[in-house]
Amino acid sequence: MFNRSKRLQLRLHPDPILAQISAEVAPAEIPGLSSLIASMGQTMYDNEGCGLAAIQVGVPRRLIVYDISEEQDDLQALINPRIVDLSADCETSDEGCLSFPGLYKPVERSFGMRIEALDASGKSHSIEVEGFLARVLQHEIDHLEGVTMLDHLDPTQRQQALREYFGLQPALPTTGAHAGAEL
């Protein structure tokens, strides 16, 4: 199981940092990221998430962690991830977000993608993924660009989502294969 680390404070909407574009991580900074990666993982696990961007804990750097394993024991970190290619095939499914606790909305995403990123040791990788992992990585990379799941909704859907989020009306039931997964 994952080692207990310091839990970080999640930044929740409408915190303005969530709209900020994250800065690249310099190669010299990578060796010092292990504690932040562990703490981000702990924060993600404690909040029952499967992905977390550094900006969501107030660190505007291009770093994400994720774990989509059943046992939640396979923490992965990507530094300076960049989408190289998205498949033309898309699917719509409900998404949640740790920065919008309790809110789930249908978001269209590419089914597959290829990204380039550095791992926690600074080694460069080209990664091809599809399905739920592609959705998680697109969601987290969006955060690095200051984009949230609400930015994928049309104005009427966004207004409805914000009313639900702020408790001005009850949430509607959600559907989908991964309904309830916080990204």
FIKOLZA-1660 file (N, C-alpha, C; in steps of 0.1 Angstrom, whole numbers, plus 5000, padded with zeros to 4 digits):
% residues 183
   i   px   py   pz ch aa at
   1 5008 4988 5000  A  M  N
   1 5000 5000 5000  A  M CA
   1 5009 5012 5000  A  M  C
   2 5003 5023 4996  A  F  N
   2 5010 5036 4995  A  F CA
   2 5015 5041 5009  A  F  C
   3 5027 5046 5010  A  N  N
   3 5032 5051 5023  A  N CA
   3 5025 5064 5026  A  N  C
   4 5022 5066 5039  A  R  N
   4 5015 5078 5044  A  R CA
   4 5024 5090 5042  A  R  C
   5 5019 5100 5036  A  S  N
   5 5026 5112 5034  A  S CA
   5 5018 5124 5039  A  S  C
   6 5023 5136 5038  A  K  N
   6 5016 5148 5042  A  K CA
   6 5004 5150 5032  A  K  C
   7 4992 5152 5037  A  R  N
   7 4981 5155 5029  A  R CA
   7 4981 5170 5027  A  R  C
   8 4979 5174 5014  A  L  N
   8 4978 5188 5010  A  L CA
   8 4964 5193 5009  A  L  C
   9 4963 5206 5010  A  Q  N
   9 4949 5212 5009  A  Q CA
   9 4945 5213 4994  A  Q  C
  10 4934 5208 4991  A  L  N
  10 4928 5209 4978  A  L CA
  10 4923 5223 4976  A  L  C
  11 4925 5228 4964  A  R  N
  11 4920 5241 4960  A  R CA
  11 4906 5238 4953  A  R  C
  12 4896 5244 4958  A  L  N
  12 4882 5242 4952  A  L CA
  12 4877 5254 4944  A  L  C
  13 4869 5251 4935  A  H  N
  13 4863 5262 4927  A  H CA
  13 4855 5270 4937  A  H  C
  14 4856 5283 4936  A  P  N
  14 4861 5292 4926  A  P CA
  14 4875 5298 4928  A  P  C
  15 4884 5290 4934  A  D  N
  15 4898 5295 4937  A  D CA
  15 4904 5299 4923  A  D  C
  16 4909 5311 4922  A  P  N
  16 4914 5316 4909  A  P CA
  16 4926 5308 4904  A  P  C
  17 4933 5302 4913  A  I  N
  17 4945 5294 4909  A  I CA
  17 4941 5283 4899  A  I  C
  18 4929 5278 4899  A  L  N
  18 4925 5268 4890  A  L CA
  18 4924 5272 4876  A  L  C
  19 4924 5285 4873  A  A  N
  19 4923 5290 4860  A  A CA
  19 4937 5294 4855  A  A  C
  20 4947 5292 4863  A  Q  N
  20 4961 5296 4860  A  Q CA
  20 4968 5285 4851  A  Q  C
  21 4976 5289 4842  A  I  N
  21 4984 5280 4834  A  I CA
  21 4996 5276 4842  A  I  C
  22 4999 5264 4843  A  S  N
  22 5011 5259 4851  A  S CA
  22 5024 5260 4843  A  S  C
  23 5034 5263 4850  A  A  N
  23 5048 5264 4844  A  A CA
  23 5055 5251 4843  A  A  C
  24 5063 5250 4833  A  E  N
  24 5071 5238 4831  A  E CA
  24 5080 5236 4843  A  E  C
  25 5083 5223 4846  A  V  N
  25 5092 5219 4856  A  V CA
  25 5106 5218 4850  A  V  C
  26 5116 5225 4855  A  A  N
  26 5129 5225 4850  A  A CA
  26 5136 5212 4854  A  A  C
  27 5145 5206 4845  A  P  N
  27 5152 5194 4848  A  P CA
  27 5158 5194 4862  A  P  C
  28 5164 5205 4866  A  A  N
  28 5171 5206 4879  A  A CA
  28 5161 5204 4891  A  A  C
  29 5148 5207 4888  A  E  N
  29 5138 5206 4899  A  E CA
  29 5133 5192 4902  A  E  C
  30 5135 5183 4892  A  I  N
  30 5129 5170 4892  A  I CA
  30 5133 5162 4905  A  I  C
  31 5146 5161 4908  A  P  N
  31 5150 5154 4920  A  P CA
  31 5143 5158 4933  A  P  C
  32 5139 5170 4934  A  G  N
  32 5133 5175 4946  A  G CA
  32 5118 5174 4946  A  G  C
  33 5112 5167 4936  A  L  N
  33 5097 5165 4935  A  L CA
  33 5092 5153 4943  A  L  C
  34 5100 5144 4947  A  S  N
  34 5095 5131 4953  A  S CA
  34 5086 5134 4965  A  S  C
  35 5089 5143 4973  A  S  N
  35 5080 5146 4985  A  S CA
  35 5066 5151 4980  A  S  C
  36 5067 5161 4971  A  L  N
  36 5054 5166 4965  A  L CA
  36 5046 5156 4958  A  L  C
  37 5053 5147 4951  A  I  N
  37 5045 5136 4944  A  I CA
  37 5039 5127 4954  A  I  C
  38 5046 5123 4965  A  A  N
  38 5040 5115 4975  A  A CA
  38 5029 5121 4982  A  A  C
  39 5030 5134 4985  A  S  N
  39 5019 5141 4992  A  S CA
  39 5007 5143 4983  A  S  C
  40 5010 5146 4970  A  M  N
  40 4998 5147 4960  A  M CA
  40 4991 5133 4960  A  M  C
  41 4999 5122 4959  A  G  N
  41 4993 5109 4959  A  G CA
  41 4984 5107 4971  A  G  C
  42 4990 5110 4983  A  Q  N
  42 4982 5108 4995  A  Q CA
  42 4969 5116 4995  A  Q  C
  43 4970 5129 4991  A  T  N
  43 4958 5138 4990  A  T CA
  43 4948 5132 4980  A  T  C
  44 4953 5127 4969  A  M  N
  44 4944 5121 4959  A  M CA
  44 4937 5108 4965  A  M  C
  45 4944 5100 4972  A  Y  N
  45 4939 5088 4978  A  Y CA
  45 4929 5091 4989  A  Y  C
  46 4933 5100 4997  A  D  N
  46 4924 5104 5009  A  D CA
  46 4911 5110 5004  A  D  C
  47 4911 5116 4992  A  N  N
  47 4898 5122 4987  A  N CA
  47 4892 5113 4976  A  N  C
  48 4896 5100 4976  A  E  N
  48 4890 5090 4967  A  E CA
  48 4891 5094 4952  A  E  C
  49 4902 5100 4948  A  G  N
  49 4903 5104 4934  A  G CA
  49 4912 5094 4927  A  G  C
  50 4913 5096 4914  A  C  N
  50 4921 5087 4906  A  C CA
  50 4931 5096 4898  A  C  C
  51 4931 5109 4900  A  G  N
  51 4941 5118 4893  A  G CA
  51 4941 5131 4900  A  G  C
  52 4952 5138 4899  A  L  N
  52 4954 5151 4906  A  L CA
  52 4965 5159 4899  A  L  C
  53 4962 5171 4896  A  A  N
  53 4972 5180 4891  A  A CA
  53 4978 5189 4902  A  A  C
  54 4991 5192 4901  A  A  N
  54 4997 5200 4911  A  A CA
  54 4990 5214 4914  A  A  C
  55 4984 5219 4903  A  I  N
  55 4977 5232 4905  A  I CA
  55 4965 5231 4914  A  I  C
  56 4960 5218 4915  A  Q  N
  56 4948 5216 4924  A  Q CA
  56 4952 5216 4939  A  Q  C
  57 4965 5216 4942  A  V  N
  57 4970 5218 4956  A  V CA
  57 4978 5230 4957  A  V  C
  58 4976 5240 4948  A  G  N
  58 4982 5253 4949  A  G CA
  58 4996 5254 4943  A  G  C
  59 5001 5244 4936  A  V  N
  59 5014 5244 4930  A  V CA
  59 5013 5245 4915  A  V  C
  60 5016 5257 4910  A  P  N
  60 5014 5259 4895  A  P CA
  60 5025 5254 4887  A  P  C
  61 5028 5241 4887  A  R  N
  61 5038 5234 4880  A  R CA
  61 5032 5223 4872  A  R  C
  62 5038 5219 4861  A  R  N
  62 5033 5209 4851  A  R CA
  62 5036 5195 4857  A  R  C
  63 5028 5191 4866  A  L  N
  63 5030 5178 4873  A  L CA
  63 5016 5172 4876  A  L  C
  64 5014 5159 4873  A  I  N
  64 5002 5152 4876  A  I CA
  64 5005 5139 4882  A  I  C
  65 4996 5134 4891  A  V  N
  65 4997 5120 4896  A  V CA
  65 4984 5114 4893  A  V  C
  66 4984 5100 4891  A  Y  N
  66 4972 5093 4889  A  Y CA
  66 4974 5078 4893  A  Y  C
  67 4963 5072 4895  A  D  N
  67 4963 5058 4899  A  D CA
  67 4949 5053 4896  A  D  C
  68 4947 5045 4885  A  I  N
  68 4934 5039 4882  A  I CA
  68 4933 5024 4886  A  I  C
  69 4943 5019 4893  A  S  N
  69 4942 5005 4897  A  S CA
  69 4931 5003 4908  A  S  C
  70 4926 4991 4907  A  E  N
  70 4915 4987 4917  A  E CA
  70 4920 4989 4931  A  E  C
  71 4932 4985 4934  A  E  N
  71 4938 4985 4948  A  E CA
  71 4943 4998 4952  A  E  C
  72 4943 5008 4943  A  Q  N
  72 4949 5021 4945  A  Q CA
  72 4963 5020 4951  A  Q  C
  73 4971 5012 4944  A  D  N
  73 4985 5010 4949  A  D CA
  73 4995 5011 4938  A  D  C
  74 4992 5019 4927  A  D  N
  74 5000 5021 4916  A  D CA
  74 5002 5035 4912  A  D  C
  75 5007 5043 4921  A  L  N
  75 5008 5058 4919  A  L CA
  75 5018 5060 4908  A  L  C
  76 5013 5068 4898  A  Q  N
  76 5022 5072 4887  A  Q CA
  76 5023 5088 4887  A  Q  C
  77 5034 5093 4883  A  A  N
  77 5036 5107 4882  A  A CA
  77 5041 5110 4867  A  A  C
  78 5035 5121 4862  A  L  N
  78 5040 5126 4849  A  L CA
  78 5044 5141 4850  A  L  C
  79 5056 5144 4846  A  I  N
  79 5061 5158 4846  A  I CA
  79 5061 5163 4832  A  I  C
  80 5057 5176 4831  A  N  N
  80 5056 5183 4818  A  N CA
  80 5049 5174 4807  A  N  C
  81 5037 5168 4811  A  P  N
  81 5030 5160 4801  A  P CA
  81 5025 5169 4789  A  P  C
  82 5026 5164 4777  A  R  N
  82 5022 5171 4765  A  R CA
  82 5014 5162 4756  A  R  C
  83 5002 5165 4753  A  I  N
  83 4994 5157 4743  A  I CA
  83 5000 5159 4729  A  I  C
  84 5004 5148 4723  A  V  N
  84 5010 5147 4710  A  V CA
  84 4999 5144 4700  A  V  C
  85 4990 5135 4703  A  D  N
  85 4979 5131 4694  A  D CA
  85 4967 5127 4701  A  D  C
  86 4955 5130 4696  A  L  N
  86 4942 5126 4701  A  L CA
  86 4935 5118 4691  A  L  C
  87 4929 5107 4695  A  S  N
  87 4921 5099 4685  A  S CA
  87 4909 5107 4681  A  S  C
  88 4904 5104 4669  A  A  N
  88 4892 5111 4664  A  A CA
  88 4879 5105 4671  A  A  C
  89 4881 5093 4675  A  D  N
  89 4870 5086 4683  A  D CA
  89 4868 5093 4696  A  D  C
  90 4856 5097 4699  A  C  N
  90 4853 5103 4712  A  C CA
  90 4842 5096 4719  A  C  C
  91 4841 5098 4732  A  E  N
  91 4830 5093 4740  A  E CA
  91 4827 5103 4751  A  E  C
  92 4814 5103 4755  A  T  N
  92 4809 5111 4765  A  T CA
  92 4806 5103 4778  A  T  C
  93 4812 5107 4789  A  S  N
  93 4809 5100 4801  A  S CA
  93 4809 5111 4813  A  S  C
  94 4803 5107 4824  A  D  N
  94 4803 5116 4835  A  D CA
  94 4817 5117 4841  A  D  C
  95 4821 5129 4844  A  E  N
  95 4833 5132 4851  A  E CA
  95 4830 5139 4864  A  E  C
  96 4839 5136 4874  A  G  N
  96 4839 5144 4886  A  G CA
  96 4853 5150 4887  A  G  C
  97 4854 5158 4897  A  C  N
  97 4867 5165 4899  A  C CA
  97 4869 5168 4914  A  C  C
  98 4881 5166 4919  A  L  N
  98 4884 5169 4933  A  L CA
  98 4882 5183 4936  A  L  C
  99 4883 5192 4926  A  S  N
  99 4882 5206 4929  A  S CA
  99 4867 5211 4928  A  S  C
 100 4858 5202 4924  A  F  N
 100 4844 5204 4924  A  F CA
 100 4837 5192 4932  A  F  C
 101 4839 5190 4944  A  P  N
 101 4835 5178 4951  A  P CA
 101 4819 5177 4950  A  P  C
 102 4816 5164 4947  A  G  N
 102 4802 5161 4946  A  G CA
 102 4795 5164 4932  A  G  C
 103 4802 5170 4923  A  L  N
 103 4796 5174 4910  A  L CA
 103 4801 5165 4899  A  L  C
 104 4792 5159 4892  A  Y  N
 104 4795 5150 4881  A  Y CA
 104 4787 5155 4868  A  Y  C
 105 4794 5157 4857  A  K  N
 105 4788 5161 4845  A  K CA
 105 4794 5154 4833  A  K  C
 106 4785 5152 4823  A  P  N
 106 4790 5145 4811  A  P CA
 106 4800 5154 4803  A  P  C
 107 4811 5148 4800  A  V  N
 107 4822 5155 4792  A  V CA
 107 4826 5146 4781  A  V  C
 108 4827 5152 4769  A  E  N
 108 4832 5144 4757  A  E CA
 108 4847 5145 4757  A  E  C
 109 4853 5134 4755  A  R  N
 109 4868 5133 4755  A  R CA
 109 4872 5123 4743  A  R  C
 110 4884 5125 4738  A  S  N
 110 4889 5115 4729  A  S CA
 110 4891 5102 4736  A  S  C
 111 4888 5091 4729  A  F  N
 111 4890 5078 4734  A  F CA
 111 4904 5073 4736  A  F  C
 112 4913 5078 4728  A  G  N
 112 4927 5075 4729  A  G CA
 112 4936 5087 4727  A  G  C
 113 4948 5085 4731  A  M  N
 113 4958 5096 4730  A  M CA
 113 4972 5091 4731  A  M  C
 114 4981 5100 4726  A  R  N
 114 4995 5098 4729  A  R CA
 114 5001 5110 4735  A  R  C
 115 5008 5108 4746  A  I  N
 115 5015 5119 4753  A  I CA
 115 5030 5117 4754  A  I  C
 116 5037 5128 4756  A  E  N
 116 5051 5127 4759  A  E CA
 116 5052 5134 4773  A  E  C
 117 5060 5128 4781  A  A  N
 117 5062 5133 4795  A  A CA
 117 5075 5127 4801  A  A  C
 118 5079 5133 4812  A  L  N
 118 5090 5128 4820  A  L CA
 118 5084 5120 4832  A  L  C
 119 5091 5110 4836  A  D  N
 119 5087 5103 4848  A  D CA
 119 5093 5109 4860  A  D  C
 120 5091 5104 4872  A  A  N
 120 5096 5110 4884  A  A CA
 120 5112 5110 4885  A  A  C
 121 5118 5102 4877  A  S  N
 121 5133 5102 4877  A  S CA
 121 5138 5111 4866  A  S  C
 122 5129 5117 4858  A  G  N
 122 5134 5126 4847  A  G CA
 122 5135 5119 4834  A  G  C
 123 5132 5106 4833  A  K  N
 123 5133 5099 4820  A  K CA
 123 5121 5102 4811  A  K  C
 124 5124 5105 4798  A  S  N
 124 5114 5108 4788  A  S CA
 124 5106 5096 4784  A  S  C
 125 5093 5097 4782  A  H  N
 125 5085 5087 4777  A  H CA
 125 5075 5092 4767  A  H  C
 126 5071 5083 4758  A  S  N
 126 5060 5085 4749  A  S CA
 126 5050 5074 4752  A  S  C
 127 5038 5078 4756  A  I  N
 127 5028 5069 4762  A  I CA
 127 5015 5069 4753  A  I  C
 128 5011 5058 4749  A  E  N
 128 4998 5057 4742  A  E CA
 128 4988 5050 4752  A  E  C
 129 4976 5057 4754  A  V  N
 129 4966 5051 4763  A  V CA
 129 4953 5053 4756  A  V  C
 130 4943 5046 4762  A  E  N
 130 4929 5047 4757  A  E CA
 130 4920 5044 4768  A  E  C
 131 4907 5047 4766  A  G  N
 131 4896 5044 4775  A  G CA
 131 4897 5054 4787  A  G  C
 132 4894 5048 4799  A  F  N
 132 4894 5056 4811  A  F CA
 132 4907 5063 4814  A  F  C
 133 4918 5056 4812  A  L  N
 133 4931 5063 4815  A  L CA
 133 4933 5075 4806  A  L  C
 134 4929 5074 4793  A  A  N
 134 4930 5086 4784  A  A CA
 134 4921 5097 4790  A  A  C
 135 4909 5094 4795  A  R  N
 135 4900 5104 4800  A  R CA
 135 4907 5111 4812  A  R  C
 136 4912 5103 4821  A  V  N
 136 4919 5108 4833  A  V CA
 136 4931 5118 4830  A  V  C
 137 4939 5113 4820  A  L  N
 137 4950 5121 4817  A  L CA
 137 4946 5134 4809  A  L  C
 138 4936 5133 4801  A  Q  N
 138 4931 5146 4794  A  Q CA
 138 4926 5155 4805  A  Q  C
 139 4918 5150 4814  A  H  N
 139 4913 5159 4825  A  H CA
 139 4924 5166 4833  A  H  C
 140 4934 5158 4837  A  E  N
 140 4945 5164 4845  A  E CA
 140 4954 5173 4837  A  E  C
 141 4957 5170 4824  A  I  N
 141 4964 5179 4816  A  I CA
 141 4957 5192 4813  A  I  C
 142 4943 5191 4812  A  D  N
 142 4935 5203 4811  A  D CA
 142 4938 5212 4823  A  D  C
 143 4938 5207 4835  A  H  N
 143 4941 5215 4847  A  H CA
 143 4954 5223 4846  A  H  C
 144 4964 5217 4840  A  L  N
 144 4977 5224 4838  A  L CA
 144 4976 5236 4829  A  L  C
 145 4965 5236 4820  A  E  N
 145 4962 5247 4811  A  E CA
 145 4952 5256 4817  A  E  C
 146 4948 5254 4829  A  G  N
 146 4938 5263 4835  A  G CA
 146 4924 5260 4831  A  G  C
 147 4922 5248 4826  A  V  N
 147 4909 5244 4821  A  V CA
 147 4903 5234 4830  A  V  C
 148 4890 5236 4834  A  T  N
 148 4883 5226 4842  A  T CA
 148 4872 5219 4834  A  T  C
 149 4866 5209 4840  A  M  N
 149 4856 5201 4833  A  M CA
 149 4844 5210 4829  A  M  C
 150 4842 5221 4837  A  L  N
 150 4831 5230 4834  A  L CA
 150 4833 5237 4820  A  L  C
 151 4846 5239 4817  A  D  N
 151 4849 5246 4804  A  D CA
 151 4845 5237 4792  A  D  C
 152 4842 5225 4794  A  H  N
 152 4838 5216 4783  A  H CA
 152 4823 5216 4781  A  H  C
 153 4816 5223 4790  A  L  N
 153 4801 5223 4789  A  L CA
 153 4796 5236 4782  A  L  C
 154 4784 5235 4775  A  D  N
 154 4779 5246 4769  A  D CA
 154 4774 5256 4780  A  D  C
 155 4771 5269 4777  A  P  N
 155 4768 5279 4787  A  P CA
 155 4756 5274 4796  A  P  C
 156 4746 5268 4790  A  T  N
 156 4734 5264 4798  A  T CA
 156 4738 5253 4808  A  T  C
 157 4746 5243 4803  A  Q  N
 157 4750 5232 4811  A  Q CA
 157 4759 5237 4822  A  Q  C
 158 4768 5247 4819  A  R  N
 158 4777 5252 4829  A  R CA
 158 4770 5260 4840  A  R  C
 159 4760 5267 4836  A  Q  N
 159 4751 5274 4846  A  Q CA
 159 4744 5264 4855  A  Q  C
 160 4739 5254 4849  A  Q  N
 160 4732 5244 4857  A  Q CA
 160 4742 5237 4867  A  Q  C
 161 4754 5234 4862  A  A  N
 161 4764 5227 4870  A  A CA
 161 4768 5236 4882  A  A  C
 162 4770 5249 4879  A  L  N
 162 4773 5258 4890  A  L CA
 162 4762 5260 4900  A  L  C
 163 4750 5260 4896  A  R  N
 163 4738 5260 4905  A  R CA
 163 4739 5248 4914  A  R  C
 164 4741 5236 4908  A  E  N
 164 4742 5224 4916  A  E CA
 164 4754 5225 4926  A  E  C
 165 4765 5229 4921  A  Y  N
 165 4777 5229 4929  A  Y CA
 165 4776 5238 4941  A  Y  C
 166 4769 5250 4939  A  F  N
 166 4768 5259 4950  A  F CA
 166 4755 5256 4958  A  F  C
 167 4748 5245 4955  A  G  N
 167 4737 5241 4963  A  G CA
 167 4724 5249 4961  A  G  C
 168 4723 5255 4949  A  L  N
 168 4711 5262 4946  A  L CA
 168 4700 5254 4941  A  L  C
 169 4703 5241 4937  A  Q  N
 169 4693 5231 4933  A  Q CA
 169 4700 5218 4934  A  Q  C
 170 4692 5207 4936  A  P  N
 170 4697 5194 4938  A  P CA
 170 4704 5189 4925  A  P  C
 171 4714 5180 4928  A  A  N
 171 4721 5174 4916  A  A CA
 171 4712 5164 4910  A  A  C
 172 4714 5162 4897  A  L  N
 172 4706 5152 4890  A  L CA
 172 4714 5139 4890  A  L  C
 173 4707 5127 4889  A  P  N
 173 4714 5114 4889  A  P CA
 173 4724 5113 4878  A  P  C
 174 4735 5106 4880  A  T  N
 174 4745 5105 4870  A  T CA
 174 4745 5091 4865  A  T  C
 175 4750 5089 4853  A  T  N
 175 4751 5076 4847  A  T CA
 175 4765 5075 4841  A  T  C
 176 4769 5063 4836  A  G  N
 176 4781 5061 4829  A  G CA
 176 4790 5051 4836  A  G  C
 177 4799 5045 4829  A  A  N
 177 4807 5034 4834  A  A CA
 177 4815 5038 4846  A  A  C
 178 4820 5050 4847  A  H  N
 178 4828 5054 4858  A  H CA
 178 4822 5065 4866  A  H  C
 179 4808 5066 4866  A  A  N
 179 4801 5076 4874  A  A CA
 179 4806 5075 4888  A  A  C
 180 4809 5087 4894  A  G  N
 180 4814 5087 4908  A  G CA
 180 4829 5088 4909  A  G  C
 181 4836 5086 4898  A  A  N
 181 4851 5087 4899  A  A CA
 181 4855 5101 4899  A  A  C
 182 4862 5105 4910  A  E  N
 182 4867 5119 4910  A  E CA
 182 4880 5120 4903  A  E  C
 183 4882 5129 4894  A  L  N
 183 4895 5130 4886  A  L CA
 183 4903 5141 4892  A  L  C
% end
